[in-house]
Amino acid sequence: MATKLYVGNLPYSAKEDSLKDHFSSAGSVASVKIIIDRETGRSKGFGFVEMDSEDGAQNAVSQLDGQEFEGRSLRVSEAKPQPEKTGGGFGGGNR
């Protein structure tokens, strides 16, 4: 089962292909997603890498956390699950 990792402190110039290559040294990479700002079209400086195995994810955290990537020290940790959204919209109320 794939394990998702949070990758922070990415340089704004980082590309998904180069990040995938960087993480492949730790194990097989399932997917890479750099988060882009909708308004500016520029990277927000963080993203997610999904490793094919738990071992690969653990290797990536131990090997790559704090390692330099394109001039910046990466922060790599296991991603926390997104909180479930409750409610349905604008917070209406009783009318």
Salt bridges, closest charged atoms under 4 A:
none
